[in-house]
Amino acid sequence: MKAAVIVAAIAAFSPSVFAAAVPGQAAPEFRAVDVTGKTVALSDFRGKTVVVEWNNPNCPFVQKHYTSGNMQALQKQNTSSGVVWLAVNSTASSHSDYLPPAKLAAWFADEKAAPTAILMDTSGDIGRAFGAKVTPHMFVIDPNGTVIYAGAIDDKRSANPADVKAANNYVAAALSDARSGKPVATSSSSAYGCSIKY
């Protein structure tokens, strides 16, 4: 009985542990410091479409989409048309995969990536609020702050860069549907990748 009470108490006082960004519902608000030291809040971008990408440069699945140029192309194509792209790194500072802000920024620069901001989430609070489980875990948020897509970047669940060409890119499709004013045909999928190192 005591254990059940303790679990109930944890659930009551730590809702972010069990939270998730669910299509059709409001995205969890957050505030974080980016790799340049600037504070960024999701609410700063109300009125714009926002993509949130969970990233860990040491993950082979992340490397797949950057080595192939797939993620950068998606970033550049969409940010040029006004979409906000937030790359989030939720790796705990105690983990061997952790990169300090300057090194993380340098990796993105080396990859010629084009996110709007690169956010440090070493506490894991943002990742847990969204229910992000892997890298890359992707979310698309509409101008009203509602999640319209959550899940994998595409349907090729491998770390092979060659698979990108034949993949159905769920994020690209969601953004295309949103631009056209249509409901997103595939609003969720099962994300694949490396576990986030909370």
mmCIF file of the C-alpha atoms, coordinates in Angstrom:
data_MODEL
# 
_entry.id   MODEL 
# 
loop_
_atom_site.group_PDB 
_atom_site.id 
_atom_site.type_symbol 
_atom_site.label_atom_id 
_atom_site.label_alt_id 
_atom_site.label_comp_id 
_atom_site.label_asym_id 
_atom_site.label_entity_id 
_atom_site.label_seq_id 
_atom_site.pdbx_PDB_ins_code 
_atom_site.Cartn_x 
_atom_site.Cartn_y 
_atom_site.Cartn_z 
_atom_site.occupancy 
_atom_site.B_iso_or_equiv 
_atom_site.pdbx_formal_charge 
_atom_site.auth_seq_id 
_atom_site.auth_comp_id 
_atom_site.auth_asym_id 
_atom_site.auth_atom_id 
_atom_site.pdbx_PDB_model_num 
ATOM 1   C CA . MET A 1 1   ? 0.000  0.000  0.000   1.00 0.00 ? 1   MET A CA 1 
ATOM 2   C CA . LYS A 1 2   ? 2.802  2.410  0.907   1.00 0.00 ? 2   LYS A CA 1 
ATOM 3   C CA . ALA A 1 3   ? 4.505  1.830  -2.440  1.00 0.00 ? 3   ALA A CA 1 
ATOM 4   C CA . ALA A 1 4   ? 1.292  2.618  -4.292  1.00 0.00 ? 4   ALA A CA 1 
ATOM 5   C CA . VAL A 1 5   ? 0.883  5.838  -2.313  1.00 0.00 ? 5   VAL A CA 1 
ATOM 6   C CA . ILE A 1 6   ? 4.480  6.848  -3.077  1.00 0.00 ? 6   ILE A CA 1 
ATOM 7   C CA . VAL A 1 7   ? 4.019  6.185  -6.811  1.00 0.00 ? 7   VAL A CA 1 
ATOM 8   C CA . ALA A 1 8   ? 0.776  8.175  -6.791  1.00 0.00 ? 8   ALA A CA 1 
ATOM 9   C CA . ALA A 1 9   ? 2.508  11.043 -5.036  1.00 0.00 ? 9   ALA A CA 1 
ATOM 10  C CA . ILE A 1 10  ? 5.360  11.041 -7.570  1.00 0.00 ? 10  ILE A CA 1 
ATOM 11  C CA . ALA A 1 11  ? 2.855  11.061 -10.417 1.00 0.00 ? 11  ALA A CA 1 
ATOM 12  C CA . ALA A 1 12  ? 0.967  13.934 -8.813  1.00 0.00 ? 12  ALA A CA 1 
ATOM 13  C CA . PHE A 1 13  ? 4.018  16.112 -8.238  1.00 0.00 ? 13  PHE A CA 1 
ATOM 14  C CA . SER A 1 14  ? 6.122  15.157 -11.280 1.00 0.00 ? 14  SER A CA 1 
ATOM 15  C CA . PRO A 1 15  ? 3.738  15.271 -14.234 1.00 0.00 ? 15  PRO A CA 1 
ATOM 16  C CA . SER A 1 16  ? 6.539  15.956 -16.729 1.00 0.00 ? 16  SER A CA 1 
ATOM 17  C CA . VAL A 1 17  ? 7.961  12.480 -16.093 1.00 0.00 ? 17  VAL A CA 1 
ATOM 18  C CA . PHE A 1 18  ? 4.854  10.984 -17.695 1.00 0.00 ? 18  PHE A CA 1 
ATOM 19  C CA . ALA A 1 19  ? 4.088  13.784 -20.168 1.00 0.00 ? 19  ALA A CA 1 
ATOM 20  C CA . ALA A 1 20  ? 4.141  13.644 -23.927 1.00 0.00 ? 20  ALA A CA 1 
ATOM 21  C CA . ALA A 1 21  ? 3.511  15.999 -26.812 1.00 0.00 ? 21  ALA A CA 1 
ATOM 22  C CA . VAL A 1 22  ? 0.450  14.433 -28.421 1.00 0.00 ? 22  VAL A CA 1 
ATOM 23  C CA . PRO A 1 23  ? -0.877 15.384 -31.868 1.00 0.00 ? 23  PRO A CA 1 
ATOM 24  C CA . GLY A 1 24  ? -3.998 17.496 -31.509 1.00 0.00 ? 24  GLY A CA 1 
ATOM 25  C CA . GLN A 1 25  ? -2.943 18.892 -28.140 1.00 0.00 ? 25  GLN A CA 1 
ATOM 26  C CA . ALA A 1 26  ? -0.955 21.971 -27.132 1.00 0.00 ? 26  ALA A CA 1 
ATOM 27  C CA . ALA A 1 27  ? 2.815  21.529 -27.163 1.00 0.00 ? 27  ALA A CA 1 
ATOM 28  C CA . PRO A 1 28  ? 4.432  21.809 -23.729 1.00 0.00 ? 28  PRO A CA 1 
ATOM 29  C CA . GLU A 1 29  ? 5.815  25.298 -23.176 1.00 0.00 ? 29  GLU A CA 1 
ATOM 30  C CA . PHE A 1 30  ? 9.531  25.435 -22.462 1.00 0.00 ? 30  PHE A CA 1 
ATOM 31  C CA . ARG A 1 31  ? 12.411 27.832 -21.962 1.00 0.00 ? 31  ARG A CA 1 
ATOM 32  C CA . ALA A 1 32  ? 16.027 26.852 -22.582 1.00 0.00 ? 32  ALA A CA 1 
ATOM 33  C CA . VAL A 1 33  ? 19.445 28.340 -23.210 1.00 0.00 ? 33  VAL A CA 1 
ATOM 34  C CA . ASP A 1 34  ? 20.890 27.810 -26.667 1.00 0.00 ? 34  ASP A CA 1 
ATOM 35  C CA . VAL A 1 35  ? 24.540 27.131 -27.532 1.00 0.00 ? 35  VAL A CA 1 
ATOM 36  C CA . THR A 1 36  ? 25.222 30.874 -27.775 1.00 0.00 ? 36  THR A CA 1 
ATOM 37  C CA . GLY A 1 37  ? 23.886 31.543 -24.265 1.00 0.00 ? 37  GLY A CA 1 
ATOM 38  C CA . LYS A 1 38  ? 20.617 33.081 -25.462 1.00 0.00 ? 38  LYS A CA 1 
ATOM 39  C CA . THR A 1 39  ? 17.369 32.105 -23.716 1.00 0.00 ? 39  THR A CA 1 
ATOM 40  C CA . VAL A 1 40  ? 14.780 30.705 -26.113 1.00 0.00 ? 40  VAL A CA 1 
ATOM 41  C CA . ALA A 1 41  ? 11.129 29.947 -25.317 1.00 0.00 ? 41  ALA A CA 1 
ATOM 42  C CA . LEU A 1 42  ? 8.666  28.039 -27.473 1.00 0.00 ? 42  LEU A CA 1 
ATOM 43  C CA . SER A 1 43  ? 6.179  30.880 -26.969 1.00 0.00 ? 43  SER A CA 1 
ATOM 44  C CA . ASP A 1 44  ? 8.634  33.217 -28.743 1.00 0.00 ? 44  ASP A CA 1 
ATOM 45  C CA . PHE A 1 45  ? 7.529  31.562 -31.970 1.00 0.00 ? 45  PHE A CA 1 
ATOM 46  C CA . ARG A 1 46  ? 3.753  31.633 -31.580 1.00 0.00 ? 46  ARG A CA 1 
ATOM 47  C CA . GLY A 1 47  ? 2.282  32.336 -35.001 1.00 0.00 ? 47  GLY A CA 1 
ATOM 48  C CA . LYS A 1 48  ? 4.924  30.246 -36.765 1.00 0.00 ? 48  LYS A CA 1 
ATOM 49  C CA . THR A 1 49  ? 5.258  26.566 -37.564 1.00 0.00 ? 49  THR A CA 1 
ATOM 50  C CA . VAL A 1 50  ? 7.950  24.984 -35.374 1.00 0.00 ? 50  VAL A CA 1 
ATOM 51  C CA . VAL A 1 51  ? 9.891  21.749 -35.858 1.00 0.00 ? 51  VAL A CA 1 
ATOM 52  C CA . VAL A 1 52  ? 11.594 20.284 -32.786 1.00 0.00 ? 52  VAL A CA 1 
ATOM 53  C CA . GLU A 1 53  ? 14.377 17.774 -33.491 1.00 0.00 ? 53  GLU A CA 1 
ATOM 54  C CA . TRP A 1 54  ? 16.042 15.734 -30.742 1.00 0.00 ? 54  TRP A CA 1 
ATOM 55  C CA . ASN A 1 55  ? 19.720 15.401 -31.547 1.00 0.00 ? 55  ASN A CA 1 
ATOM 56  C CA . ASN A 1 56  ? 22.811 13.556 -30.331 1.00 0.00 ? 56  ASN A CA 1 
ATOM 57  C CA . PRO A 1 57  ? 25.795 13.762 -32.730 1.00 0.00 ? 57  PRO A CA 1 
ATOM 58  C CA . ASN A 1 58  ? 27.169 10.433 -31.447 1.00 0.00 ? 58  ASN A CA 1 
ATOM 59  C CA . CYS A 1 59  ? 24.038 8.510  -32.456 1.00 0.00 ? 59  CYS A CA 1 
ATOM 60  C CA . PRO A 1 60  ? 24.382 6.502  -35.713 1.00 0.00 ? 60  PRO A CA 1 
ATOM 61  C CA . PHE A 1 61  ? 20.745 7.240  -36.582 1.00 0.00 ? 61  PHE A CA 1 
ATOM 62  C CA . VAL A 1 62  ? 21.374 10.978 -36.268 1.00 0.00 ? 62  VAL A CA 1 
ATOM 63  C CA . GLN A 1 63  ? 24.558 10.575 -38.293 1.00 0.00 ? 63  GLN A CA 1 
ATOM 64  C CA . LYS A 1 64  ? 22.550 8.807  -41.006 1.00 0.00 ? 64  LYS A CA 1 
ATOM 65  C CA . HIS A 1 65  ? 20.413 11.887 -41.588 1.00 0.00 ? 65  HIS A CA 1 
ATOM 66  C CA . TYR A 1 66  ? 23.330 14.333 -41.423 1.00 0.00 ? 66  TYR A CA 1 
ATOM 67  C CA . THR A 1 67  ? 25.875 12.288 -43.417 1.00 0.00 ? 67  THR A CA 1 
ATOM 68  C CA . SER A 1 68  ? 23.314 11.957 -46.205 1.00 0.00 ? 68  SER A CA 1 
ATOM 69  C CA . GLY A 1 69  ? 22.469 15.671 -46.017 1.00 0.00 ? 69  GLY A CA 1 
ATOM 70  C CA . ASN A 1 70  ? 18.834 14.784 -45.401 1.00 0.00 ? 70  ASN A CA 1 
ATOM 71  C CA . MET A 1 71  ? 18.353 16.729 -42.166 1.00 0.00 ? 71  MET A CA 1 
ATOM 72  C CA . GLN A 1 72  ? 20.203 19.813 -43.402 1.00 0.00 ? 72  GLN A CA 1 
ATOM 73  C CA . ALA A 1 73  ? 18.149 19.897 -46.624 1.00 0.00 ? 73  ALA A CA 1 
ATOM 74  C CA . LEU A 1 74  ? 14.935 19.666 -44.624 1.00 0.00 ? 74  LEU A CA 1 
ATOM 75  C CA . GLN A 1 75  ? 16.115 22.423 -42.275 1.00 0.00 ? 75  GLN A CA 1 
ATOM 76  C CA . LYS A 1 76  ? 17.164 24.790 -45.066 1.00 0.00 ? 76  LYS A CA 1 
ATOM 77  C CA . GLN A 1 77  ? 14.110 24.207 -47.224 1.00 0.00 ? 77  GLN A CA 1 
ATOM 78  C CA . ASN A 1 78  ? 11.733 24.938 -44.381 1.00 0.00 ? 78  ASN A CA 1 
ATOM 79  C CA . THR A 1 79  ? 13.526 27.683 -42.469 1.00 0.00 ? 79  THR A CA 1 
ATOM 80  C CA . SER A 1 80  ? 13.821 29.607 -45.750 1.00 0.00 ? 80  SER A CA 1 
ATOM 81  C CA . SER A 1 81  ? 10.020 29.629 -45.904 1.00 0.00 ? 81  SER A CA 1 
ATOM 82  C CA . GLY A 1 82  ? 9.585  30.842 -42.310 1.00 0.00 ? 82  GLY A CA 1 
ATOM 83  C CA . VAL A 1 83  ? 9.490  27.594 -40.338 1.00 0.00 ? 83  VAL A CA 1 
ATOM 84  C CA . VAL A 1 84  ? 11.353 27.677 -37.005 1.00 0.00 ? 84  VAL A CA 1 
ATOM 85  C CA . TRP A 1 85  ? 13.636 24.667 -36.459 1.00 0.00 ? 85  TRP A CA 1 
ATOM 86  C CA . LEU A 1 86  ? 14.782 23.918 -32.917 1.00 0.00 ? 86  LEU A CA 1 
ATOM 87  C CA . ALA A 1 87  ? 17.427 21.238 -32.398 1.00 0.00 ? 87  ALA A CA 1 
ATOM 88  C CA . VAL A 1 88  ? 17.387 19.978 -28.804 1.00 0.00 ? 88  VAL A CA 1 
ATOM 89  C CA . ASN A 1 89  ? 20.140 18.012 -27.090 1.00 0.00 ? 89  ASN A CA 1 
ATOM 90  C CA . SER A 1 90  ? 18.918 16.351 -23.879 1.00 0.00 ? 90  SER A CA 1 
ATOM 91  C CA . THR A 1 91  ? 22.114 14.424 -23.116 1.00 0.00 ? 91  THR A CA 1 
ATOM 92  C CA . ALA A 1 92  ? 22.979 14.615 -19.416 1.00 0.00 ? 92  ALA A CA 1 
ATOM 93  C CA . SER A 1 93  ? 26.279 16.389 -18.726 1.00 0.00 ? 93  SER A CA 1 
ATOM 94  C CA . SER A 1 94  ? 27.483 13.286 -16.840 1.00 0.00 ? 94  SER A CA 1 
ATOM 95  C CA . HIS A 1 95  ? 27.127 11.032 -19.922 1.00 0.00 ? 95  HIS A CA 1 
ATOM 96  C CA . SER A 1 96  ? 30.034 10.258 -22.242 1.00 0.00 ? 96  SER A CA 1 
ATOM 97  C CA . ASP A 1 97  ? 27.951 11.461 -25.240 1.00 0.00 ? 97  ASP A CA 1 
ATOM 98  C CA . TYR A 1 98  ? 27.619 14.951 -23.763 1.00 0.00 ? 98  TYR A CA 1 
ATOM 99  C CA . LEU A 1 99  ? 29.053 17.809 -25.794 1.00 0.00 ? 99  LEU A CA 1 
ATOM 100 C CA . PRO A 1 100 ? 29.409 21.259 -24.206 1.00 0.00 ? 100 PRO A CA 1 
ATOM 101 C CA . PRO A 1 101 ? 27.709 24.125 -26.077 1.00 0.00 ? 101 PRO A CA 1 
ATOM 102 C CA . ALA A 1 102 ? 30.763 25.224 -28.077 1.00 0.00 ? 102 ALA A CA 1 
ATOM 103 C CA . LYS A 1 103 ? 31.521 21.686 -29.294 1.00 0.00 ? 103 LYS A CA 1 
ATOM 104 C CA . LEU A 1 104 ? 27.865 21.008 -30.126 1.00 0.00 ? 104 LEU A CA 1 
ATOM 105 C CA . ALA A 1 105 ? 27.703 24.271 -32.076 1.00 0.00 ? 105 ALA A CA 1 
ATOM 106 C CA . ALA A 1 106 ? 30.905 23.326 -33.900 1.00 0.00 ? 106 ALA A CA 1 
ATOM 107 C CA . TRP A 1 107 ? 29.444 19.951 -34.910 1.00 0.00 ? 107 TRP A CA 1 
ATOM 108 C CA . PHE A 1 108 ? 26.354 21.613 -36.404 1.00 0.00 ? 108 PHE A CA 1 
ATOM 109 C CA . ALA A 1 109 ? 28.591 24.111 -38.219 1.00 0.00 ? 109 ALA A CA 1 
ATOM 110 C CA . ASP A 1 110 ? 30.786 21.317 -39.597 1.00 0.00 ? 110 ASP A CA 1 
ATOM 111 C CA . GLU A 1 111 ? 27.665 19.566 -40.868 1.00 0.00 ? 111 GLU A CA 1 
ATOM 112 C CA . LYS A 1 112 ? 26.483 22.826 -42.507 1.00 0.00 ? 112 LYS A CA 1 
ATOM 113 C CA . ALA A 1 113 ? 23.212 22.443 -40.639 1.00 0.00 ? 113 ALA A CA 1 
ATOM 114 C CA . ALA A 1 114 ? 20.657 25.233 -40.463 1.00 0.00 ? 114 ALA A CA 1 
ATOM 115 C CA . PRO A 1 115 ? 18.478 24.986 -37.351 1.00 0.00 ? 115 PRO A CA 1 
ATOM 116 C CA . THR A 1 116 ? 17.057 28.243 -36.033 1.00 0.00 ? 116 THR A CA 1 
ATOM 117 C CA . ALA A 1 117 ? 18.522 27.453 -32.600 1.00 0.00 ? 117 ALA A CA 1 
ATOM 118 C CA . ILE A 1 118 ? 20.393 24.625 -30.878 1.00 0.00 ? 118 ILE A CA 1 
ATOM 119 C CA . LEU A 1 119 ? 19.066 24.153 -27.360 1.00 0.00 ? 119 LEU A CA 1 
ATOM 120 C CA . MET A 1 120 ? 20.826 22.641 -24.354 1.00 0.00 ? 120 MET A CA 1 
ATOM 121 C CA . ASP A 1 121 ? 18.498 20.474 -22.242 1.00 0.00 ? 121 ASP A CA 1 
ATOM 122 C CA . THR A 1 122 ? 20.998 18.796 -19.914 1.00 0.00 ? 122 THR A CA 1 
ATOM 123 C CA . SER A 1 123 ? 18.325 18.531 -17.188 1.00 0.00 ? 123 SER A CA 1 
ATOM 124 C CA . GLY A 1 124 ? 16.152 16.542 -19.596 1.00 0.00 ? 124 GLY A CA 1 
ATOM 125 C CA . ASP A 1 125 ? 13.106 18.595 -18.631 1.00 0.00 ? 125 ASP A CA 1 
ATOM 126 C CA . ILE A 1 126 ? 12.124 19.485 -22.192 1.00 0.00 ? 126 ILE A CA 1 
ATOM 127 C CA . GLY A 1 127 ? 12.684 15.969 -23.469 1.00 0.00 ? 127 GLY A CA 1 
ATOM 128 C CA . ARG A 1 128 ? 10.565 14.461 -20.714 1.00 0.00 ? 128 ARG A CA 1 
ATOM 129 C CA . ALA A 1 129 ? 7.826  17.054 -21.192 1.00 0.00 ? 129 ALA A CA 1 
ATOM 130 C CA . PHE A 1 130 ? 7.600  16.092 -24.859 1.00 0.00 ? 130 PHE A CA 1 
ATOM 131 C CA . GLY A 1 131 ? 7.979  12.383 -24.207 1.00 0.00 ? 131 GLY A CA 1 
ATOM 132 C CA . ALA A 1 132 ? 11.048 12.313 -26.457 1.00 0.00 ? 132 ALA A CA 1 
ATOM 133 C CA . LYS A 1 133 ? 12.625 8.868  -26.304 1.00 0.00 ? 133 LYS A CA 1 
ATOM 134 C CA . VAL A 1 134 ? 15.192 8.662  -29.088 1.00 0.00 ? 134 VAL A CA 1 
ATOM 135 C CA . THR A 1 135 ? 17.416 10.662 -31.379 1.00 0.00 ? 135 THR A CA 1 
ATOM 136 C CA . PRO A 1 136 ? 16.166 11.799 -33.767 1.00 0.00 ? 136 PRO A CA 1 
ATOM 137 C CA . HIS A 1 137 ? 12.643 12.194 -32.297 1.00 0.00 ? 137 HIS A CA 1 
ATOM 138 C CA . MET A 1 138 ? 10.683 14.759 -34.309 1.00 0.00 ? 138 MET A CA 1 
ATOM 139 C CA . PHE A 1 139 ? 7.749  17.044 -33.528 1.00 0.00 ? 139 PHE A CA 1 
ATOM 140 C CA . VAL A 1 140 ? 5.910  19.572 -35.692 1.00 0.00 ? 140 VAL A CA 1 
ATOM 141 C CA . ILE A 1 141 ? 3.915  22.338 -34.003 1.00 0.00 ? 141 ILE A CA 1 
ATOM 142 C CA . ASP A 1 142 ? 1.464  24.578 -35.843 1.00 0.00 ? 142 ASP A CA 1 
ATOM 143 C CA . PRO A 1 143 ? 1.257  28.389 -35.503 1.00 0.00 ? 143 PRO A CA 1 
ATOM 144 C CA . ASN A 1 144 ? -1.362 28.017 -32.756 1.00 0.00 ? 144 ASN A CA 1 
ATOM 145 C CA . GLY A 1 145 ? 1.006  25.923 -30.633 1.00 0.00 ? 145 GLY A CA 1 
ATOM 146 C CA . THR A 1 146 ? -0.715 22.601 -31.361 1.00 0.00 ? 146 THR A CA 1 
ATOM 147 C CA . VAL A 1 147 ? 1.313  19.469 -32.088 1.00 0.00 ? 147 VAL A CA 1 
ATOM 148 C CA . ILE A 1 148 ? 0.450  18.231 -35.584 1.00 0.00 ? 148 ILE A CA 1 
ATOM 149 C CA . TYR A 1 149 ? 3.124  15.521 -35.900 1.00 0.00 ? 149 TYR A CA 1 
ATOM 150 C CA . ALA A 1 150 ? 5.119  13.423 -33.449 1.00 0.00 ? 150 ALA A CA 1 
ATOM 151 C CA . GLY A 1 151 ? 7.408  10.495 -34.174 1.00 0.00 ? 151 GLY A CA 1 
ATOM 152 C CA . ALA A 1 152 ? 10.092 9.307  -36.581 1.00 0.00 ? 152 ALA A CA 1 
ATOM 153 C CA . ILE A 1 153 ? 11.598 11.413 -39.323 1.00 0.00 ? 153 ILE A CA 1 
ATOM 154 C CA . ASP A 1 154 ? 10.754 8.701  -41.869 1.00 0.00 ? 154 ASP A CA 1 
ATOM 155 C CA . ASP A 1 155 ? 9.716  5.085  -42.356 1.00 0.00 ? 155 ASP A CA 1 
ATOM 156 C CA . LYS A 1 156 ? 13.175 3.547  -42.938 1.00 0.00 ? 156 LYS A CA 1 
ATOM 157 C CA . ARG A 1 157 ? 14.169 2.307  -39.494 1.00 0.00 ? 157 ARG A CA 1 
ATOM 158 C CA . SER A 1 158 ? 17.875 1.896  -40.146 1.00 0.00 ? 158 SER A CA 1 
ATOM 159 C CA . ALA A 1 159 ? 21.156 3.733  -39.628 1.00 0.00 ? 159 ALA A CA 1 
ATOM 160 C CA . ASN A 1 160 ? 22.125 3.346  -43.293 1.00 0.00 ? 160 ASN A CA 1 
ATOM 161 C CA . PRO A 1 161 ? 22.387 6.716  -45.118 1.00 0.00 ? 161 PRO A CA 1 
ATOM 162 C CA . ALA A 1 162 ? 21.544 4.981  -48.395 1.00 0.00 ? 162 ALA A CA 1 
ATOM 163 C CA . ASP A 1 163 ? 18.030 4.289  -47.115 1.00 0.00 ? 163 ASP A CA 1 
ATOM 164 C CA . VAL A 1 164 ? 17.154 7.987  -47.043 1.00 0.00 ? 164 VAL A CA 1 
ATOM 165 C CA . LYS A 1 165 ? 16.464 8.158  -50.778 1.00 0.00 ? 165 LYS A CA 1 
ATOM 166 C CA . ALA A 1 166 ? 13.746 5.515  -50.669 1.00 0.00 ? 166 ALA A CA 1 
ATOM 167 C CA . ALA A 1 167 ? 12.170 6.716  -47.416 1.00 0.00 ? 167 ALA A CA 1 
ATOM 168 C CA . ASN A 1 168 ? 8.765  8.276  -46.877 1.00 0.00 ? 168 ASN A CA 1 
ATOM 169 C CA . ASN A 1 169 ? 9.712  11.405 -44.909 1.00 0.00 ? 169 ASN A CA 1 
ATOM 170 C CA . TYR A 1 170 ? 6.942  11.967 -42.372 1.00 0.00 ? 170 TYR A CA 1 
ATOM 171 C CA . VAL A 1 171 ? 8.220  15.389 -41.302 1.00 0.00 ? 171 VAL A CA 1 
ATOM 172 C CA . ALA A 1 172 ? 8.404  16.711 -44.867 1.00 0.00 ? 172 ALA A CA 1 
ATOM 173 C CA . ALA A 1 173 ? 4.906  15.362 -45.531 1.00 0.00 ? 173 ALA A CA 1 
ATOM 174 C CA . ALA A 1 174 ? 3.481  16.931 -42.361 1.00 0.00 ? 174 ALA A CA 1 
ATOM 175 C CA . LEU A 1 175 ? 4.982  20.309 -43.244 1.00 0.00 ? 175 LEU A CA 1 
ATOM 176 C CA . SER A 1 176 ? 3.673  20.041 -46.801 1.00 0.00 ? 176 SER A CA 1 
ATOM 177 C CA . ASP A 1 177 ? 0.153  19.211 -45.576 1.00 0.00 ? 177 ASP A CA 1 
ATOM 178 C CA . ALA A 1 178 ? 0.273  22.100 -43.118 1.00 0.00 ? 178 ALA A CA 1 
ATOM 179 C CA . ARG A 1 179 ? 1.393  24.552 -45.816 1.00 0.00 ? 179 ARG A CA 1 
ATOM 180 C CA . SER A 1 180 ? -1.482 23.406 -48.006 1.00 0.00 ? 180 SER A CA 1 
ATOM 181 C CA . GLY A 1 181 ? -3.982 23.931 -45.198 1.00 0.00 ? 181 GLY A CA 1 
ATOM 182 C CA . LYS A 1 182 ? -4.804 20.218 -45.129 1.00 0.00 ? 182 LYS A CA 1 
ATOM 183 C CA . PRO A 1 183 ? -4.985 17.971 -42.061 1.00 0.00 ? 183 PRO A CA 1 
ATOM 184 C CA . VAL A 1 184 ? -1.718 16.089 -41.591 1.00 0.00 ? 184 VAL A CA 1 
ATOM 185 C CA . ALA A 1 185 ? -2.272 12.662 -43.152 1.00 0.00 ? 185 ALA A CA 1 
ATOM 186 C CA . THR A 1 186 ? 0.181  10.888 -40.831 1.00 0.00 ? 186 THR A CA 1 
ATOM 187 C CA . SER A 1 187 ? 0.179  12.739 -37.518 1.00 0.00 ? 187 SER A CA 1 
ATOM 188 C CA . SER A 1 188 ? 2.153  10.191 -35.512 1.00 0.00 ? 188 SER A CA 1 
ATOM 189 C CA . SER A 1 189 ? 4.537  7.297  -35.920 1.00 0.00 ? 189 SER A CA 1 
ATOM 190 C CA . SER A 1 190 ? 6.830  5.194  -33.772 1.00 0.00 ? 190 SER A CA 1 
ATOM 191 C CA . ALA A 1 191 ? 10.134 7.034  -33.456 1.00 0.00 ? 191 ALA A CA 1 
ATOM 192 C CA . TYR A 1 192 ? 13.352 5.094  -34.027 1.00 0.00 ? 192 TYR A CA 1 
ATOM 193 C CA . GLY A 1 193 ? 16.949 5.841  -33.109 1.00 0.00 ? 193 GLY A CA 1 
ATOM 194 C CA . CYS A 1 194 ? 19.282 5.842  -30.090 1.00 0.00 ? 194 CYS A CA 1 
ATOM 195 C CA . SER A 1 195 ? 17.812 6.210  -26.630 1.00 0.00 ? 195 SER A CA 1 
ATOM 196 C CA . ILE A 1 196 ? 18.152 9.718  -25.246 1.00 0.00 ? 196 ILE A CA 1 
ATOM 197 C CA . LYS A 1 197 ? 20.876 9.779  -22.612 1.00 0.00 ? 197 LYS A CA 1 
ATOM 198 C CA . TYR A 1 198 ? 18.895 11.445 -19.792 1.00 0.00 ? 198 TYR A CA 1 
# 
